[in-house]
Amino acid sequence: MSQEFDLVVLGGGTGGYVAAIRASQLGMKVAIVEKEKLGGTCLHRGCIPSKALLRSAEVFSTLKEADKYGVSAGAVGYDFTKIQERKQGIIDQLHKGIQYLMKKGSITVFEGFGRVMGPSIFSPQAGAVRIEKENGDQEMIVPRFLMLATGSRPRTLPGLVIDGAYVVTSDEALQWEQLPASVVIVGGGVIGIEWASMLNDFGVEVTVVEYADRILPFEDEEVSKELARLLKKRKVNIVTGAKVLPESLEKGEGKVSIQAEVKDGVQTFEAEKVLVSVGRQANVENIGLEATEIKVERGVVVVNEFFQTAEPHIYAIGDVIGGLQLAHVASHEGILAVEHMAGQNPHPMDYTKVPKCTYSRPEVANVGLTEKEAKEQGYDVKIGKFSFKPLGKALIHGENDGFVKLVVDAKTNDLLGVHMIGTHVTDMISEAGLARVLDATPWEIGQTIHPHPSLSEAIMEAAQAVDGKAIHN
């Protein structure tokens, strides 16, 4: 006889396991079906491993400049094997933590590939899950509610085949045993720029080829411009407005070349590796959606504001529904979906209040509307901006490039957006997120006493600058 659960979560990534824990807290009998390891892409092939490598790169870069801090470090080098071992140790520790949380919440974990079944003898409605195990065995489980949290995978350009040797995505690059001497990165979005910054810090020759007219095209234009300036200063070659031609790819003898159409014609790029970073695509194939009424449009599952699909007892969250494909977004979506199942009437998610981060050097973070977006939506805006250059803590830290920028509705004084570029701004953006949640005005932020010396003083000064009252501008 098949086992029955209140909730079955298809996918044990960040969104899926967080949703399972919240459901357990609400007294539900919960199961997760995961074909690989709990933690999903974020833990094993995304957020955590990439940031671990970025941290090692940052330490290496700092040590190379140790003399400016009055420290004699001698000859500085790195052991990439040990860097990878440290990265894996962090992953393993966090993975064990998730396994502990599953036991703590009495959440049953099924290892195998889950496939959604249509109405059958097991269930009068679609949503039973057939688990296909590695040894060929199968098992059926029947939920009252089903949550799709199957995540996403790296996208590539049509005709540009990922071979794992010469042409890779971040999945393969995270497993490199040694770094190449040179890399062409196709795509100047968040993942591409993080890799560009990291590899450059490790001494790799990096070229970024971006189709849009600027890197980080969804950031505020001033932020994109500043980051491009700083990366170019570090000898990262950035080519924008470039359409990569997959058919031009040539590889062999330890080298690969590819061409792109640019404003002056066609340009050829050569390196040891090509790293493709052009976004991610939802995992909607082969999971049984065709046996249900669930709609898939533009490659993602269609849901309502509470993450219900066309089958009301089946929910979907995270990368599989598109939108902001971020781990913290998936987690929050999962919690809201579970609370909706439980009849708790949660508030719909406001995506304009989601912090978004790029962990390059310097870091980039934002929440809310860019200046251009605000103007396009009809707002009369005023701007408050404060540079890190005169800030004591930034000078002490040794990294005083960048700024904080507030976008404000001139009529209502509402805070529309906050944009930051500088050291550790990914740790600072949560204050801006809280300000957006609480509808704080720049005056209220400016009246909040910030400790001195601290990097957060830049937020206070930027808020005061909205009305021309910044002290250190």
Secondary structure as a PSIPRED ss2 file (coil, helix, strand):
# PSIPRED VFORMAT (PSIPRED V4.0)

   1 M C   1.000  0.000  0.000
   2 S C   1.000  0.000  0.000
   3 Q E   0.000  0.000  1.000
   4 E E   0.000  0.000  1.000
   5 F E   0.000  0.000  1.000
   6 D E   0.000  0.000  1.000
   7 L E   0.000  0.000  1.000
   8 V E   0.000  0.000  1.000
   9 V E   0.000  0.000  1.000
  10 L E   0.000  0.000  1.000
  11 G C   1.000  0.000  0.000
  12 G C   1.000  0.000  0.000
  13 G E   0.000  0.000  1.000
  14 T H   0.000  1.000  0.000
  15 G H   0.000  1.000  0.000
  16 G H   0.000  1.000  0.000
  17 Y H   0.000  1.000  0.000
  18 V H   0.000  1.000  0.000
  19 A H   0.000  1.000  0.000
  20 A H   0.000  1.000  0.000
  21 I H   0.000  1.000  0.000
  22 R H   0.000  1.000  0.000
  23 A H   0.000  1.000  0.000
  24 S H   0.000  1.000  0.000
  25 Q H   0.000  1.000  0.000
  26 L C   1.000  0.000  0.000
  27 G C   1.000  0.000  0.000
  28 M C   1.000  0.000  0.000
  29 K C   1.000  0.000  0.000
  30 V E   0.000  0.000  1.000
  31 A E   0.000  0.000  1.000
  32 I E   0.000  0.000  1.000
  33 V E   0.000  0.000  1.000
  34 E E   0.000  0.000  1.000
  35 K C   1.000  0.000  0.000
  36 E C   1.000  0.000  0.000
  37 K C   1.000  0.000  0.000
  38 L C   1.000  0.000  0.000
  39 G E   0.000  0.000  1.000
  40 G H   0.000  1.000  0.000
  41 T H   0.000  1.000  0.000
  42 C H   0.000  1.000  0.000
  43 L H   0.000  1.000  0.000
  44 H H   0.000  1.000  0.000
  45 R H   0.000  1.000  0.000
  46 G C   1.000  0.000  0.000
  47 C H   0.000  1.000  0.000
  48 I H   0.000  1.000  0.000
  49 P H   0.000  1.000  0.000
  50 S H   0.000  1.000  0.000
  51 K H   0.000  1.000  0.000
  52 A H   0.000  1.000  0.000
  53 L H   0.000  1.000  0.000
  54 L H   0.000  1.000  0.000
  55 R H   0.000  1.000  0.000
  56 S H   0.000  1.000  0.000
  57 A H   0.000  1.000  0.000
  58 E H   0.000  1.000  0.000
  59 V H   0.000  1.000  0.000
  60 F H   0.000  1.000  0.000
  61 S H   0.000  1.000  0.000
  62 T H   0.000  1.000  0.000
  63 L H   0.000  1.000  0.000
  64 K H   0.000  1.000  0.000
  65 E C   1.000  0.000  0.000
  66 A H   0.000  1.000  0.000
  67 D H   0.000  1.000  0.000
  68 K H   0.000  1.000  0.000
  69 Y H   0.000  1.000  0.000
  70 G C   1.000  0.000  0.000
  71 V C   1.000  0.000  0.000
  72 S C   1.000  0.000  0.000
  73 A C   1.000  0.000  0.000
  74 G C   1.000  0.000  0.000
  75 A C   1.000  0.000  0.000
  76 V C   1.000  0.000  0.000
  77 G C   1.000  0.000  0.000
  78 Y C   1.000  0.000  0.000
  79 D C   1.000  0.000  0.000
  80 F H   0.000  1.000  0.000
  81 T H   0.000  1.000  0.000
  82 K H   0.000  1.000  0.000
  83 I H   0.000  1.000  0.000
  84 Q H   0.000  1.000  0.000
  85 E H   0.000  1.000  0.000
  86 R H   0.000  1.000  0.000
  87 K H   0.000  1.000  0.000
  88 Q H   0.000  1.000  0.000
  89 G H   0.000  1.000  0.000
  90 I H   0.000  1.000  0.000
  91 I H   0.000  1.000  0.000
  92 D H   0.000  1.000  0.000
  93 Q H   0.000  1.000  0.000
  94 L H   0.000  1.000  0.000
  95 H H   0.000  1.000  0.000
  96 K H   0.000  1.000  0.000
  97 G H   0.000  1.000  0.000
  98 I H   0.000  1.000  0.000
  99 Q H   0.000  1.000  0.000
 100 Y H   0.000  1.000  0.000
 101 L H   0.000  1.000  0.000
 102 M H   0.000  1.000  0.000
 103 K H   0.000  1.000  0.000
 104 K H   0.000  1.000  0.000
 105 G C   1.000  0.000  0.000
 106 S C   1.000  0.000  0.000
 107 I C   1.000  0.000  0.000
 108 T E   0.000  0.000  1.000
 109 V E   0.000  0.000  1.000
 110 F E   0.000  0.000  1.000
 111 E E   0.000  0.000  1.000
 112 G C   1.000  0.000  0.000
 113 F E   0.000  0.000  1.000
 114 G E   0.000  0.000  1.000
 115 R E   0.000  0.000  1.000
 116 V E   0.000  0.000  1.000
 117 M C   1.000  0.000  0.000
 118 G C   1.000  0.000  0.000
 119 P C   1.000  0.000  0.000
 120 S C   1.000  0.000  0.000
 121 I C   1.000  0.000  0.000
 122 F C   1.000  0.000  0.000
 123 S C   1.000  0.000  0.000
 124 P C   1.000  0.000  0.000
 125 Q C   1.000  0.000  0.000
 126 A C   1.000  0.000  0.000
 127 G C   1.000  0.000  0.000
 128 A C   1.000  0.000  0.000
 129 V E   0.000  0.000  1.000
 130 R E   0.000  0.000  1.000
 131 I E   0.000  0.000  1.000
 132 E E   0.000  0.000  1.000
 133 K C   1.000  0.000  0.000
 134 E C   1.000  0.000  0.000
 135 N C   1.000  0.000  0.000
 136 G C   1.000  0.000  0.000
 137 D C   1.000  0.000  0.000
 138 Q E   0.000  0.000  1.000
 139 E E   0.000  0.000  1.000
 140 M E   0.000  0.000  1.000
 141 I E   0.000  0.000  1.000
 142 V E   0.000  0.000  1.000
 143 P E   0.000  0.000  1.000
 144 R E   0.000  0.000  1.000
 145 F E   0.000  0.000  1.000
 146 L E   0.000  0.000  1.000
 147 M E   0.000  0.000  1.000
 148 L E   0.000  0.000  1.000
 149 A C   1.000  0.000  0.000
 150 T C   1.000  0.000  0.000
 151 G C   1.000  0.000  0.000
 152 S E   0.000  0.000  1.000
 153 R E   0.000  0.000  1.000
 154 P E   0.000  0.000  1.000
 155 R C   1.000  0.000  0.000
 156 T C   1.000  0.000  0.000
 157 L C   1.000  0.000  0.000
 158 P C   1.000  0.000  0.000
 159 G C   1.000  0.000  0.000
 160 L C   1.000  0.000  0.000
 161 V C   1.000  0.000  0.000
 162 I C   1.000  0.000  0.000
 163 D C   1.000  0.000  0.000
 164 G C   1.000  0.000  0.000
 165 A C   1.000  0.000  0.000
 166 Y C   1.000  0.000  0.000
 167 V E   0.000  0.000  1.000
 168 V E   0.000  0.000  1.000
 169 T C   1.000  0.000  0.000
 170 S H   0.000  1.000  0.000
 171 D H   0.000  1.000  0.000
 172 E H   0.000  1.000  0.000
 173 A H   0.000  1.000  0.000
 174 L C   1.000  0.000  0.000
 175 Q C   1.000  0.000  0.000
 176 W C   1.000  0.000  0.000
 177 E C   1.000  0.000  0.000
 178 Q C   1.000  0.000  0.000
 179 L C   1.000  0.000  0.000
 180 P C   1.000  0.000  0.000
 181 A C   1.000  0.000  0.000
 182 S E   0.000  0.000  1.000
 183 V E   0.000  0.000  1.000
 184 V E   0.000  0.000  1.000
 185 I E   0.000  0.000  1.000
 186 V E   0.000  0.000  1.000
 187 G C   1.000  0.000  0.000
 188 G C   1.000  0.000  0.000
 189 G C   1.000  0.000  0.000
 190 V H   0.000  1.000  0.000
 191 I H   0.000  1.000  0.000
 192 G H   0.000  1.000  0.000
 193 I H   0.000  1.000  0.000
 194 E H   0.000  1.000  0.000
 195 W H   0.000  1.000  0.000
 196 A H   0.000  1.000  0.000
 197 S H   0.000  1.000  0.000
 198 M H   0.000  1.000  0.000
 199 L H   0.000  1.000  0.000
 200 N H   0.000  1.000  0.000
 201 D H   0.000  1.000  0.000
 202 F C   1.000  0.000  0.000
 203 G C   1.000  0.000  0.000
 204 V C   1.000  0.000  0.000
 205 E E   0.000  0.000  1.000
 206 V E   0.000  0.000  1.000
 207 T E   0.000  0.000  1.000
 208 V E   0.000  0.000  1.000
 209 V E   0.000  0.000  1.000
 210 E C   1.000  0.000  0.000
 211 Y C   1.000  0.000  0.000
 212 A C   1.000  0.000  0.000
 213 D C   1.000  0.000  0.000
 214 R C   1.000  0.000  0.000
 215 I C   1.000  0.000  0.000
 216 L C   1.000  0.000  0.000
 217 P C   1.000  0.000  0.000
 218 F C   1.000  0.000  0.000
 219 E C   1.000  0.000  0.000
 220 D C   1.000  0.000  0.000
 221 E H   0.000  1.000  0.000
 222 E H   0.000  1.000  0.000
 223 V H   0.000  1.000  0.000
 224 S H   0.000  1.000  0.000
 225 K H   0.000  1.000  0.000
 226 E H   0.000  1.000  0.000
 227 L H   0.000  1.000  0.000
 228 A H   0.000  1.000  0.000
 229 R H   0.000  1.000  0.000
 230 L H   0.000  1.000  0.000
 231 L H   0.000  1.000  0.000
 232 K H   0.000  1.000  0.000
 233 K H   0.000  1.000  0.000
 234 R C   1.000  0.000  0.000
 235 K C   1.000  0.000  0.000
 236 V C   1.000  0.000  0.000
 237 N E   0.000  0.000  1.000
 238 I E   0.000  0.000  1.000
 239 V E   0.000  0.000  1.000
 240 T C   1.000  0.000  0.000
 241 G C   1.000  0.000  0.000
 242 A C   1.000  0.000  0.000
 243 K E   0.000  0.000  1.000
 244 V E   0.000  0.000  1.000
 245 L E   0.000  0.000  1.000
 246 P E   0.000  0.000  1.000
 247 E E   0.000  0.000  1.000
 248 S E   0.000  0.000  1.000
 249 L E   0.000  0.000  1.000
 250 E E   0.000  0.000  1.000
 251 K E   0.000  0.000  1.000
 252 G E   0.000  0.000  1.000
 253 E C   1.000  0.000  0.000
 254 G C   1.000  0.000  0.000
 255 K E   0.000  0.000  1.000
 256 V E   0.000  0.000  1.000
 257 S E   0.000  0.000  1.000
 258 I E   0.000  0.000  1.000
 259 Q E   0.000  0.000  1.000
 260 A E   0.000  0.000  1.000
 261 E E   0.000  0.000  1.000
 262 V E   0.000  0.000  1.000
 263 K C   1.000  0.000  0.000
 264 D C   1.000  0.000  0.000
 265 G E   0.000  0.000  1.000
 266 V E   0.000  0.000  1.000
 267 Q E   0.000  0.000  1.000
 268 T E   0.000  0.000  1.000
 269 F E   0.000  0.000  1.000
 270 E E   0.000  0.000  1.000
 271 A E   0.000  0.000  1.000
 272 E C   1.000  0.000  0.000
 273 K E   0.000  0.000  1.000
 274 V E   0.000  0.000  1.000
 275 L E   0.000  0.000  1.000
 276 V E   0.000  0.000  1.000
 277 S C   1.000  0.000  0.000
 278 V C   1.000  0.000  0.000
 279 G C   1.000  0.000  0.000
 280 R E   0.000  0.000  1.000
 281 Q E   0.000  0.000  1.000
 282 A E   0.000  0.000  1.000
 283 N C   1.000  0.000  0.000
 284 V C   1.000  0.000  0.000
 285 E C   1.000  0.000  0.000
 286 N C   1.000  0.000  0.000
 287 I C   1.000  0.000  0.000
 288 G C   1.000  0.000  0.000
 289 L H   0.000  1.000  0.000
 290 E H   0.000  1.000  0.000
 291 A H   0.000  1.000  0.000
 292 T C   1.000  0.000  0.000
 293 E C   1.000  0.000  0.000
 294 I C   1.000  0.000  0.000
 295 K C   1.000  0.000  0.000
 296 V E   0.000  0.000  1.000
 297 E E   0.000  0.000  1.000
 298 R C   1.000  0.000  0.000
 299 G C   1.000  0.000  0.000
 300 V E   0.000  0.000  1.000
 301 V E   0.000  0.000  1.000
 302 V C   1.000  0.000  0.000
 303 V C   1.000  0.000  0.000
 304 N C   1.000  0.000  0.000
 305 E C   1.000  0.000  0.000
 306 F C   1.000  0.000  0.000
 307 F C   1.000  0.000  0.000
 308 Q E   0.000  0.000  1.000
 309 T C   1.000  0.000  0.000
 310 A C   1.000  0.000  0.000
 311 E C   1.000  0.000  0.000
 312 P C   1.000  0.000  0.000
 313 H C   1.000  0.000  0.000
 314 I E   0.000  0.000  1.000
 315 Y E   0.000  0.000  1.000
 316 A E   0.000  0.000  1.000
 317 I C   1.000  0.000  0.000
 318 G H   0.000  1.000  0.000
 319 D H   0.000  1.000  0.000
 320 V H   0.000  1.000  0.000
 321 I H   0.000  1.000  0.000
 322 G C   1.000  0.000  0.000
 323 G C   1.000  0.000  0.000
 324 L C   1.000  0.000  0.000
 325 Q C   1.000  0.000  0.000
 326 L C   1.000  0.000  0.000
 327 A H   0.000  1.000  0.000
 328 H H   0.000  1.000  0.000
 329 V H   0.000  1.000  0.000
 330 A H   0.000  1.000  0.000
 331 S H   0.000  1.000  0.000
 332 H H   0.000  1.000  0.000
 333 E H   0.000  1.000  0.000
 334 G H   0.000  1.000  0.000
 335 I H   0.000  1.000  0.000
 336 L H   0.000  1.000  0.000
 337 A H   0.000  1.000  0.000
 338 V H   0.000  1.000  0.000
 339 E H   0.000  1.000  0.000
 340 H H   0.000  1.000  0.000
 341 M H   0.000  1.000  0.000
 342 A C   1.000  0.000  0.000
 343 G C   1.000  0.000  0.000
 344 Q C   1.000  0.000  0.000
 345 N C   1.000  0.000  0.000
 346 P C   1.000  0.000  0.000
 347 H C   1.000  0.000  0.000
 348 P C   1.000  0.000  0.000
 349 M C   1.000  0.000  0.000
 350 D C   1.000  0.000  0.000
 351 Y H   0.000  1.000  0.000
 352 T H   0.000  1.000  0.000
 353 K H   0.000  1.000  0.000
 354 V C   1.000  0.000  0.000
 355 P C   1.000  0.000  0.000
 356 K E   0.000  0.000  1.000
 357 C E   0.000  0.000  1.000
 358 T E   0.000  0.000  1.000
 359 Y C   1.000  0.000  0.000
 360 S C   1.000  0.000  0.000
 361 R C   1.000  0.000  0.000
 362 P C   1.000  0.000  0.000
 363 E E   0.000  0.000  1.000
 364 V E   0.000  0.000  1.000
 365 A E   0.000  0.000  1.000
 366 N E   0.000  0.000  1.000
 367 V E   0.000  0.000  1.000
 368 G E   0.000  0.000  1.000
 369 L C   1.000  0.000  0.000
 370 T C   1.000  0.000  0.000
 371 E H   0.000  1.000  0.000
 372 K H   0.000  1.000  0.000
 373 E H   0.000  1.000  0.000
 374 A H   0.000  1.000  0.000
 375 K H   0.000  1.000  0.000
 376 E H   0.000  1.000  0.000
 377 Q C   1.000  0.000  0.000
 378 G C   1.000  0.000  0.000
 379 Y C   1.000  0.000  0.000
 380 D C   1.000  0.000  0.000
 381 V E   0.000  0.000  1.000
 382 K E   0.000  0.000  1.000
 383 I E   0.000  0.000  1.000
 384 G E   0.000  0.000  1.000
 385 K E   0.000  0.000  1.000
 386 F E   0.000  0.000  1.000
 387 S E   0.000  0.000  1.000
 388 F C   1.000  0.000  0.000
 389 K C   1.000  0.000  0.000
 390 P C   1.000  0.000  0.000
 391 L C   1.000  0.000  0.000
 392 G H   0.000  1.000  0.000
 393 K H   0.000  1.000  0.000
 394 A H   0.000  1.000  0.000
 395 L H   0.000  1.000  0.000
 396 I H   0.000  1.000  0.000
 397 H H   0.000  1.000  0.000
 398 G C   1.000  0.000  0.000
 399 E C   1.000  0.000  0.000
 400 N C   1.000  0.000  0.000
 401 D C   1.000  0.000  0.000
 402 G C   1.000  0.000  0.000
 403 F E   0.000  0.000  1.000
 404 V E   0.000  0.000  1.000
 405 K E   0.000  0.000  1.000
 406 L E   0.000  0.000  1.000
 407 V E   0.000  0.000  1.000
 408 V E   0.000  0.000  1.000
 409 D E   0.000  0.000  1.000
 410 A C   1.000  0.000  0.000
 411 K C   1.000  0.000  0.000
 412 T C   1.000  0.000  0.000
 413 N C   1.000  0.000  0.000
 414 D C   1.000  0.000  0.000
 415 L E   0.000  0.000  1.000
 416 L E   0.000  0.000  1.000
 417 G E   0.000  0.000  1.000
 418 V E   0.000  0.000  1.000
 419 H E   0.000  0.000  1.000
 420 M E   0.000  0.000  1.000
 421 I E   0.000  0.000  1.000
 422 G E   0.000  0.000  1.000
 423 T C   1.000  0.000  0.000
 424 H C   1.000  0.000  0.000
 425 V H   0.000  1.000  0.000
 426 T H   0.000  1.000  0.000
 427 D H   0.000  1.000  0.000
 428 M H   0.000  1.000  0.000
 429 I H   0.000  1.000  0.000
 430 S H   0.000  1.000  0.000
 431 E H   0.000  1.000  0.000
 432 A H   0.000  1.000  0.000
 433 G H   0.000  1.000  0.000
 434 L H   0.000  1.000  0.000
 435 A H   0.000  1.000  0.000
 436 R H   0.000  1.000  0.000
 437 V H   0.000  1.000  0.000
 438 L C   1.000  0.000  0.000
 439 D C   1.000  0.000  0.000
 440 A C   1.000  0.000  0.000
 441 T C   1.000  0.000  0.000
 442 P H   0.000  1.000  0.000
 443 W H   0.000  1.000  0.000
 444 E H   0.000  1.000  0.000
 445 I H   0.000  1.000  0.000
 446 G H   0.000  1.000  0.000
 447 Q H   0.000  1.000  0.000
 448 T C   1.000  0.000  0.000
 449 I C   1.000  0.000  0.000
 450 H C   1.000  0.000  0.000
 451 P C   1.000  0.000  0.000
 452 H C   1.000  0.000  0.000
 453 P C   1.000  0.000  0.000
 454 S C   1.000  0.000  0.000
 455 L C   1.000  0.000  0.000
 456 S C   1.000  0.000  0.000
 457 E H   0.000  1.000  0.000
 458 A H   0.000  1.000  0.000
 459 I H   0.000  1.000  0.000
 460 M H   0.000  1.000  0.000
 461 E H   0.000  1.000  0.000
 462 A H   0.000  1.000  0.000
 463 A H   0.000  1.000  0.000
 464 Q H   0.000  1.000  0.000
 465 A H   0.000  1.000  0.000
 466 V C   1.000  0.000  0.000
 467 D C   1.000  0.000  0.000
 468 G C   1.000  0.000  0.000
 469 K C   1.000  0.000  0.000
 470 A C   1.000  0.000  0.000
 471 I C   1.000  0.000  0.000
 472 H C   1.000  0.000  0.000
 473 N C   1.000  0.000  0.000
